[in-house]
């Protein structure tokens, strides 16, 4: 997938959450609605992922692989913590929190 897949208007709508969103604070796997991907995750508390599956490991990181196109990219582990307030962008197929009570807002596009 090219980064410029969306028109300017579509990209602005996605930034406003119009592609859909979800709140997650439990241990079950979160998958986006059919035809969509997880494109942005905002951590409301410190968050560790038990699973974060990239759509394309050539351009995104996750718990299953590093970004293979980037020199020096590492695979995410469940010991890696994203502090509350941090937002990450990419394209993921699913995620599972490591700890119940961690909180994140997940956006789809």
N, C-alpha and C positions, 0 to 999 in steps of 0.2 A: 504494500500500500504506500502510495506517495503521500508526503506530508501535506500536499496541496490538493487533497481529494475534495475538499469542501469549497464552495463559493464564499465570497467575503461575507455575505449575509448569513449563510449557513454557519460559518465559523463564529460569527458574532452571536448567533442564537445558541450555539453549543456553549459558549462562554457564559451565557445567562442561564444555563441548565435546562434549556428547552429540548435537549435530547433525552431527558429523563434523569432521575437521580434516585439514590437509595441511602438510607442511614443504616449502618451496621455496627452492632456491639455484641454480637453473639459468635459462637464458634462454628456455625454451619457455613458451608461454602456459598458464596454469593456469585451468581452468574447473571450477566445482563439479559435483557429481553432479546428475543429472537431478532437477528439481523443487526444487533448493536454490539459494541465493545465497551469495556471500561476504558475511559480516556483520561480521567483525572480523579485523583484521590486526595482529599484534604483530611489530615489527621486532626481530630479534636482533642485527643489525648496522646500520650506517647504510644506508638503502635509498632508491634512486631507482627510479621506475617508468617503463618505456618505454610502458606501456599500463595504464590502470586505468579500466575502463568501468562507469559508474554504471548501475544498473537503471532509475532514474528521475532524469533531470537536474533535475527540479523540486525534488528534495529531497536529492540527493547530488552531490558533486563527482567529478571524474575528469580524465583526460587528453583526453577528448572534449568536455567542457563543464564549466562552473561550475554550482553550485547556483543555478538560475534564480529560485528563490523568495526567496533571501537577497540583500539589497542589499549590493554590494561583494564578493561571492564571486568568486574567480578560478578559471580552468582550471589544472589541475596540469600542469607541464612536466617533462620528463625531467631538468631541472637542479634541481628541488626535492627536497631531501633530508629524509627522516624519520630522526631519530637513533635508534640502537639503544635499545631499552627502551620506545619509544613504541608505544601501541596506538591504532588508529583504528577507528571503528565506522561502519557504513553498510550499503548494499546494492549490491553490484557483481556484474556478470555474468562478469568475467574480469580477470586481471592478468598482466602480463609484467614481470619485473625488467629494469632497465636494464643491470646489470652482473652477470656470472657471479660467484658467490661471495658476493653479498649474500644474507642469510638472513632468512626470515620464517616465522612460523607463521600459517596461514590457517584461519579457522573458518567453518563453514557453518551455515545455518539457513534 
